[in-house]
Amino acid sequence: AGVVGEVMGKYHPHGDVSIYDALVRMAQDFSMRDPLI
């Protein structure tokens, strides 16, 4: 929750659903074959 709150405060003040979705997809190795970072 701390990471999502920080991202909402600094970069994306439009809601937290898309932030949670992006974090979950980056955490699952089977979901994304090519890492974004």
mmCIF file as Biopython writes it, N, C-alpha, C and O atoms, coordinates in Angstrom:
data_model
#
loop_
_atom_site.group_PDB
_atom_site.id
_atom_site.type_symbol
_atom_site.label_atom_id
_atom_site.label_alt_id
_atom_site.label_comp_id
_atom_site.label_asym_id
_atom_site.label_entity_id
_atom_site.label_seq_id
_atom_site.pdbx_PDB_ins_code
_atom_site.Cartn_x
_atom_site.Cartn_y
_atom_site.Cartn_z
_atom_site.occupancy
_atom_site.B_iso_or_equiv
_atom_site.auth_seq_id
_atom_site.auth_asym_id
_atom_site.pdbx_PDB_model_num
ATOM 1   N N  . ALA A ? 1  ? 0.825  -1.195  0.000   1.0 0.0 1  A 1 
ATOM 2   C CA . ALA A ? 1  ? 0.000  0.000   0.000   1.0 0.0 1  A 1 
ATOM 3   C C  . ALA A ? 1  ? 0.867  1.256   0.000   1.0 0.0 1  A 1 
ATOM 4   O O  . ALA A ? 1  ? 0.468  2.289   -0.538  1.0 0.0 1  A 1 
ATOM 5   N N  . GLY A ? 2  ? 2.033  1.169   0.593   1.0 0.0 2  A 1 
ATOM 6   C CA . GLY A ? 2  ? 2.911  2.337   0.630   1.0 0.0 2  A 1 
ATOM 7   C C  . GLY A ? 2  ? 3.428  2.719   -0.735  1.0 0.0 2  A 1 
ATOM 8   O O  . GLY A ? 2  ? 3.515  3.901   -1.067  1.0 0.0 2  A 1 
ATOM 9   N N  . VAL A ? 3  ? 3.771  1.720   -1.528  1.0 0.0 3  A 1 
ATOM 10  C CA . VAL A ? 3  ? 4.274  1.990   -2.878  1.0 0.0 3  A 1 
ATOM 11  C C  . VAL A ? 3  ? 3.176  2.595   -3.736  1.0 0.0 3  A 1 
ATOM 12  O O  . VAL A ? 3  ? 3.416  3.553   -4.472  1.0 0.0 3  A 1 
ATOM 13  N N  . VAL A ? 4  ? 1.972  2.041   -3.647  1.0 0.0 4  A 1 
ATOM 14  C CA . VAL A ? 4  ? 0.856  2.547   -4.447  1.0 0.0 4  A 1 
ATOM 15  C C  . VAL A ? 4  ? 0.517  3.974   -4.037  1.0 0.0 4  A 1 
ATOM 16  O O  . VAL A ? 4  ? 0.252  4.814   -4.897  1.0 0.0 4  A 1 
ATOM 17  N N  . GLY A ? 5  ? 0.522  4.258   -2.750  1.0 0.0 5  A 1 
ATOM 18  C CA . GLY A ? 5  ? 0.248  5.614   -2.287  1.0 0.0 5  A 1 
ATOM 19  C C  . GLY A ? 5  ? 1.294  6.604   -2.753  1.0 0.0 5  A 1 
ATOM 20  O O  . GLY A ? 5  ? 0.969  7.737   -3.109  1.0 0.0 5  A 1 
ATOM 21  N N  . GLU A ? 6  ? 2.540  6.186   -2.752  1.0 0.0 6  A 1 
ATOM 22  C CA . GLU A ? 6  ? 3.609  7.074   -3.214  1.0 0.0 6  A 1 
ATOM 23  C C  . GLU A ? 6  ? 3.496  7.346   -4.710  1.0 0.0 6  A 1 
ATOM 24  O O  . GLU A ? 6  ? 3.678  8.480   -5.155  1.0 0.0 6  A 1 
ATOM 25  N N  . VAL A ? 7  ? 3.198  6.309   -5.480  1.0 0.0 7  A 1 
ATOM 26  C CA . VAL A ? 7  ? 3.028  6.496   -6.926  1.0 0.0 7  A 1 
ATOM 27  C C  . VAL A ? 7  ? 1.837  7.394   -7.212  1.0 0.0 7  A 1 
ATOM 28  O O  . VAL A ? 7  ? 1.909  8.261   -8.084  1.0 0.0 7  A 1 
ATOM 29  N N  . MET A ? 8  ? 0.737  7.197   -6.485  1.0 0.0 8  A 1 
ATOM 30  C CA . MET A ? 8  ? -0.437 8.051   -6.685  1.0 0.0 8  A 1 
ATOM 31  C C  . MET A ? 8  ? -0.114 9.497   -6.337  1.0 0.0 8  A 1 
ATOM 32  O O  . MET A ? 8  ? -0.552 10.413  -7.034  1.0 0.0 8  A 1 
ATOM 33  N N  . GLY A ? 9  ? 0.643  9.711   -5.271  1.0 0.0 9  A 1 
ATOM 34  C CA . GLY A ? 9  ? 0.967  11.068  -4.852  1.0 0.0 9  A 1 
ATOM 35  C C  . GLY A ? 9  ? 1.897  11.785  -5.809  1.0 0.0 9  A 1 
ATOM 36  O O  . GLY A ? 9  ? 1.763  12.991  -6.015  1.0 0.0 9  A 1 
ATOM 37  N N  . LYS A ? 10 ? 2.841  11.060  -6.397  1.0 0.0 10 A 1 
ATOM 38  C CA . LYS A ? 10 ? 3.851  11.704  -7.233  1.0 0.0 10 A 1 
ATOM 39  C C  . LYS A ? 10 ? 3.500  11.731  -8.715  1.0 0.0 10 A 1 
ATOM 40  O O  . LYS A ? 10 ? 3.732  12.730  -9.396  1.0 0.0 10 A 1 
ATOM 41  N N  . TYR A ? 11 ? 2.935  10.621  -9.218  1.0 0.0 11 A 1 
ATOM 42  C CA . TYR A ? 11 ? 2.862  10.486  -10.671 1.0 0.0 11 A 1 
ATOM 43  C C  . TYR A ? 11 ? 1.462  10.278  -11.232 1.0 0.0 11 A 1 
ATOM 44  O O  . TYR A ? 11 ? 1.172  10.761  -12.327 1.0 0.0 11 A 1 
ATOM 45  N N  . HIS A ? 12 ? 0.578  9.573   -10.516 1.0 0.0 12 A 1 
ATOM 46  C CA . HIS A ? 12 ? -0.675 9.136   -11.128 1.0 0.0 12 A 1 
ATOM 47  C C  . HIS A ? 12 ? -1.835 9.326   -10.153 1.0 0.0 12 A 1 
ATOM 48  O O  . HIS A ? 12 ? -2.226 8.368   -9.485  1.0 0.0 12 A 1 
ATOM 49  N N  . PRO A ? 13 ? -2.393 10.524  -10.053 1.0 0.0 13 A 1 
ATOM 50  C CA . PRO A ? 13 ? -3.457 10.772  -9.075  1.0 0.0 13 A 1 
ATOM 51  C C  . PRO A ? 13 ? -4.857 10.397  -9.556  1.0 0.0 13 A 1 
ATOM 52  O O  . PRO A ? 13 ? -5.832 10.995  -9.101  1.0 0.0 13 A 1 
ATOM 53  N N  . HIS A ? 14 ? -4.987 9.430   -10.458 1.0 0.0 14 A 1 
ATOM 54  C CA . HIS A ? 14 ? -6.279 9.126   -11.067 1.0 0.0 14 A 1 
ATOM 55  C C  . HIS A ? 14 ? -6.906 7.855   -10.535 1.0 0.0 14 A 1 
ATOM 56  O O  . HIS A ? 14 ? -7.973 7.461   -11.007 1.0 0.0 14 A 1 
ATOM 57  N N  . GLY A ? 15 ? -6.292 7.209   -9.582  1.0 0.0 15 A 1 
ATOM 58  C CA . GLY A ? 15 ? -6.834 5.976   -9.030  1.0 0.0 15 A 1 
ATOM 59  C C  . GLY A ? 15 ? -5.744 4.941   -8.866  1.0 0.0 15 A 1 
ATOM 60  O O  . GLY A ? 15 ? -4.651 5.071   -9.418  1.0 0.0 15 A 1 
ATOM 61  N N  . ASP A ? 16 ? -6.059 3.905   -8.092  1.0 0.0 16 A 1 
ATOM 62  C CA . ASP A ? 16 ? -5.024 2.938   -7.754  1.0 0.0 16 A 1 
ATOM 63  C C  . ASP A ? 16 ? -5.176 1.595   -8.451  1.0 0.0 16 A 1 
ATOM 64  O O  . ASP A ? 16 ? -4.292 0.747   -8.327  1.0 0.0 16 A 1 
ATOM 65  N N  . VAL A ? 17 ? -6.263 1.372   -9.177  1.0 0.0 17 A 1 
ATOM 66  C CA . VAL A ? 17 ? -6.488 0.058   -9.787  1.0 0.0 17 A 1 
ATOM 67  C C  . VAL A ? 17 ? -5.432 -0.241  -10.838 1.0 0.0 17 A 1 
ATOM 68  O O  . VAL A ? 17 ? -4.899 -1.350  -10.877 1.0 0.0 17 A 1 
ATOM 69  N N  . SER A ? 18 ? -5.124 0.718   -11.681 1.0 0.0 18 A 1 
ATOM 70  C CA . SER A ? 18 ? -4.128 0.475   -12.727 1.0 0.0 18 A 1 
ATOM 71  C C  . SER A ? 18 ? -2.729 0.311   -12.135 1.0 0.0 18 A 1 
ATOM 72  O O  . SER A ? 18 ? -1.908 -0.418  -12.692 1.0 0.0 18 A 1 
ATOM 73  N N  . ILE A ? 19 ? -2.446 0.974   -11.022 1.0 0.0 19 A 1 
ATOM 74  C CA . ILE A ? 19 ? -1.139 0.831   -10.379 1.0 0.0 19 A 1 
ATOM 75  C C  . ILE A ? 19 ? -1.001 -0.575  -9.797  1.0 0.0 19 A 1 
ATOM 76  O O  . ILE A ? 19 ? 0.033  -1.224  -9.961  1.0 0.0 19 A 1 
ATOM 77  N N  . TYR A ? 20 ? -2.051 -1.041  -9.117  1.0 0.0 20 A 1 
ATOM 78  C CA . TYR A ? 20 ? -2.020 -2.404  -8.588  1.0 0.0 20 A 1 
ATOM 79  C C  . TYR A ? 20 ? -1.847 -3.421  -9.709  1.0 0.0 20 A 1 
ATOM 80  O O  . TYR A ? 20 ? -1.065 -4.363  -9.577  1.0 0.0 20 A 1 
ATOM 81  N N  . ASP A ? 21 ? -2.578 -3.237  -10.820 1.0 0.0 21 A 1 
ATOM 82  C CA . ASP A ? 21 ? -2.488 -4.159  -11.953 1.0 0.0 21 A 1 
ATOM 83  C C  . ASP A ? 21 ? -1.072 -4.195  -12.514 1.0 0.0 21 A 1 
ATOM 84  O O  . ASP A ? 21 ? -0.552 -5.269  -12.815 1.0 0.0 21 A 1 
ATOM 85  N N  . ALA A ? 22 ? -0.446 -3.033  -12.657 1.0 0.0 22 A 1 
ATOM 86  C CA . ALA A ? 22 ? 0.917  -2.987  -13.195 1.0 0.0 22 A 1 
ATOM 87  C C  . ALA A ? 22 ? 1.905  -3.656  -12.243 1.0 0.0 22 A 1 
ATOM 88  O O  . ALA A ? 22 ? 2.804  -4.369  -12.690 1.0 0.0 22 A 1 
ATOM 89  N N  . LEU A ? 23 ? 1.750  -3.433  -10.929 1.0 0.0 23 A 1 
ATOM 90  C CA . LEU A ? 23 ? 2.657  -4.058  -9.965  1.0 0.0 23 A 1 
ATOM 91  C C  . LEU A ? 23 ? 2.508  -5.573  -9.960  1.0 0.0 23 A 1 
ATOM 92  O O  . LEU A ? 23 ? 3.501  -6.296  -9.877  1.0 0.0 23 A 1 
ATOM 93  N N  . VAL A ? 24 ? 1.276  -6.055  -10.047 1.0 0.0 24 A 1 
ATOM 94  C CA . VAL A ? 24 ? 1.044  -7.499  -10.054 1.0 0.0 24 A 1 
ATOM 95  C C  . VAL A ? 24 ? 1.630  -8.120  -11.307 1.0 0.0 24 A 1 
ATOM 96  O O  . VAL A ? 24 ? 2.248  -9.182  -11.244 1.0 0.0 24 A 1 
ATOM 97  N N  . ARG A ? 25 ? 1.442  -7.465  -12.450 1.0 0.0 25 A 1 
ATOM 98  C CA . ARG A ? 25 ? 1.971  -8.017  -13.698 1.0 0.0 25 A 1 
ATOM 99  C C  . ARG A ? 25 ? 3.495  -8.020  -13.712 1.0 0.0 25 A 1 
ATOM 100 O O  . ARG A ? 25 ? 4.101  -8.942  -14.258 1.0 0.0 25 A 1 
ATOM 101 N N  . MET A ? 26 ? 4.124  -7.008  -13.125 1.0 0.0 26 A 1 
ATOM 102 C CA . MET A ? 26 ? 5.587  -6.989  -13.079 1.0 0.0 26 A 1 
ATOM 103 C C  . MET A ? 26 ? 6.138  -8.014  -12.085 1.0 0.0 26 A 1 
ATOM 104 O O  . MET A ? 26 ? 7.257  -8.496  -12.255 1.0 0.0 26 A 1 
ATOM 105 N N  . ALA A ? 27 ? 5.361  -8.350  -11.048 1.0 0.0 27 A 1 
ATOM 106 C CA . ALA A ? 27 ? 5.825  -9.299  -10.046 1.0 0.0 27 A 1 
ATOM 107 C C  . ALA A ? 27 ? 5.704  -10.747 -10.508 1.0 0.0 27 A 1 
ATOM 108 O O  . ALA A ? 27 ? 6.421  -11.616 -10.012 1.0 0.0 27 A 1 
ATOM 109 N N  . GLN A ? 28 ? 4.805  -11.016 -11.453 1.0 0.0 28 A 1 
ATOM 110 C CA . GLN A ? 28 ? 4.605  -12.387 -11.927 1.0 0.0 28 A 1 
ATOM 111 C C  . GLN A ? 28 ? 5.496  -12.633 -13.132 1.0 0.0 28 A 1 
ATOM 112 O O  . GLN A ? 28 ? 5.336  -11.992 -14.170 1.0 0.0 28 A 1 
ATOM 113 N N  . ASP A ? 29 ? 6.433  -13.562 -12.994 1.0 0.0 29 A 1 
ATOM 114 C CA . ASP A ? 29 ? 7.358  -13.810 -14.095 1.0 0.0 29 A 1 
ATOM 115 C C  . ASP A ? 29 ? 6.675  -14.471 -15.282 1.0 0.0 29 A 1 
ATOM 116 O O  . ASP A ? 29 ? 7.144  -14.324 -16.411 1.0 0.0 29 A 1 
ATOM 117 N N  . PHE A ? 30 ? 5.584  -15.192 -15.064 1.0 0.0 30 A 1 
ATOM 118 C CA . PHE A ? 30 ? 4.898  -15.831 -16.174 1.0 0.0 30 A 1 
ATOM 119 C C  . PHE A ? 30 ? 3.978  -14.866 -16.919 1.0 0.0 30 A 1 
ATOM 120 O O  . PHE A ? 30 ? 3.541  -15.162 -18.031 1.0 0.0 30 A 1 
ATOM 121 N N  . SER A ? 31 ? 3.682  -13.715 -16.315 1.0 0.0 31 A 1 
ATOM 122 C CA . SER A ? 31 ? 2.770  -12.764 -16.942 1.0 0.0 31 A 1 
ATOM 123 C C  . SER A ? 31 ? 3.464  -11.921 -18.005 1.0 0.0 31 A 1 
ATOM 124 O O  . SER A ? 31 ? 2.885  -11.640 -19.054 1.0 0.0 31 A 1 
ATOM 125 N N  . MET A ? 32 ? 4.691  -11.521 -17.738 1.0 0.0 32 A 1 
ATOM 126 C CA . MET A ? 32 ? 5.437  -10.699 -18.691 1.0 0.0 32 A 1 
ATOM 127 C C  . MET A ? 32 ? 6.758  -11.387 -19.010 1.0 0.0 32 A 1 
ATOM 128 O O  . MET A ? 32 ? 7.599  -11.555 -18.127 1.0 0.0 32 A 1 
ATOM 129 N N  . ARG A ? 33 ? 6.943  -11.777 -20.239 1.0 0.0 33 A 1 
ATOM 130 C CA . ARG A ? 33 ? 8.175  -12.468 -20.626 1.0 0.0 33 A 1 
ATOM 131 C C  . ARG A ? 33 ? 9.346  -11.495 -20.752 1.0 0.0 33 A 1 
ATOM 132 O O  . ARG A ? 33 ? 10.471 -11.841 -20.391 1.0 0.0 33 A 1 
ATOM 133 N N  . ASP A ? 34 ? 9.102  -10.286 -21.257 1.0 0.0 34 A 1 
ATOM 134 C CA . ASP A ? 34 ? 10.147 -9.280  -21.410 1.0 0.0 34 A 1 
ATOM 135 C C  . ASP A ? 34 ? 9.972  -8.217  -20.333 1.0 0.0 34 A 1 
ATOM 136 O O  . ASP A ? 34 ? 8.942  -7.543  -20.317 1.0 0.0 34 A 1 
ATOM 137 N N  . PRO A ? 35 ? 10.931 -8.041  -19.438 1.0 0.0 35 A 1 
ATOM 138 C CA . PRO A ? 35 ? 10.784 -7.036  -18.383 1.0 0.0 35 A 1 
ATOM 139 C C  . PRO A ? 35 ? 10.830 -5.611  -18.937 1.0 0.0 35 A 1 
ATOM 140 O O  . PRO A ? 35 ? 11.531 -5.332  -19.910 1.0 0.0 35 A 1 
ATOM 141 N N  . LEU A ? 36 ? 10.082 -4.727  -18.309 1.0 0.0 36 A 1 
ATOM 142 C CA . LEU A ? 36 ? 10.027 -3.333  -18.747 1.0 0.0 36 A 1 
ATOM 143 C C  . LEU A ? 36 ? 11.232 -2.550  -18.266 1.0 0.0 36 A 1 
ATOM 144 O O  . LEU A ? 36 ? 11.630 -1.574  -18.902 1.0 0.0 36 A 1 
ATOM 145 N N  . ILE A ? 37 ? 11.819 -2.962  -17.155 1.0 0.0 37 A 1 
ATOM 146 C CA . ILE A ? 37 ? 12.928 -2.209  -16.569 1.0 0.0 37 A 1 
ATOM 147 C C  . ILE A ? 37 ? 14.218 -2.978  -16.746 1.0 0.0 37 A 1 
ATOM 148 O O  . ILE A ? 37 ? 15.276 -2.515  -16.320 1.0 0.0 37 A 1 
#
